[in-house]
């Protein structure tokens, strides 16, 4: 089993930046694909970005493309989401996830973190 812990969320003004981290522990391995999802109040969980097992391929939702960057450090078992030019619509709880597959569908991922709150004020 894999445990995931997100951190780095907080309150930021529109146009600002924030970096989220997700640390994996337990039976971790570098072969897992990793992804970020988010969920705003009253909305379904939404795909944000994904990265493959070696970090060579990434995929972004259109809403964050050009503003967010996903990366990973397999030595430290950590995934990052650098968020720039934040907008009020980015406000949500952000979740990290890992799985054996790579894609934008939540069902592809086997393990999820508790989430970290990101609030963007306008």
Secondary structure as the mmCIF struct_conf table of DSSP 4:
data_model
#
loop_
_struct_conf.conf_type_id
_struct_conf.id
_struct_conf.beg_label_comp_id
_struct_conf.beg_label_asym_id
_struct_conf.beg_label_seq_id
_struct_conf.end_label_comp_id
_struct_conf.end_label_asym_id
_struct_conf.end_label_seq_id
STRN STRN1 UNK A 2 UNK A 7
STRN STRN2 UNK A 10 UNK A 13
TURN_TY1_P TURN_TY1_P1 UNK A 14 UNK A 15
STRN STRN3 UNK A 18 UNK A 26
BEND BEND1 UNK A 27 UNK A 27
TURN_TY1_P TURN_TY1_P2 UNK A 30 UNK A 31
STRN STRN4 UNK A 33 UNK A 39
TURN_TY1_P TURN_TY1_P3 UNK A 41 UNK A 42
BEND BEND2 UNK A 43 UNK A 43
STRN STRN5 UNK A 46 UNK A 51
TURN_TY1_P TURN_TY1_P4 UNK A 53 UNK A 54
BEND BEND3 UNK A 55 UNK A 55
STRN STRN6 UNK A 58 UNK A 60
TURN_TY1_P TURN_TY1_P5 UNK A 62 UNK A 67
STRN STRN7 UNK A 68 UNK A 73
TURN_TY1_P TURN_TY1_P6 UNK A 74 UNK A 77
STRN STRN8 UNK A 78 UNK A 83
BEND BEND4 UNK A 85 UNK A 85
HELX_RH_3T_P HELX_RH_3T_P1 UNK A 88 UNK A 90
STRN STRN9 UNK A 92 UNK A 99
BEND BEND5 UNK A 100 UNK A 101
BEND BEND6 UNK A 103 UNK A 104
HELX_RH_3T_P HELX_RH_3T_P2 UNK A 106 UNK A 108
STRN STRN10 UNK A 111 UNK A 112
STRN STRN11 UNK A 116 UNK A 121
#
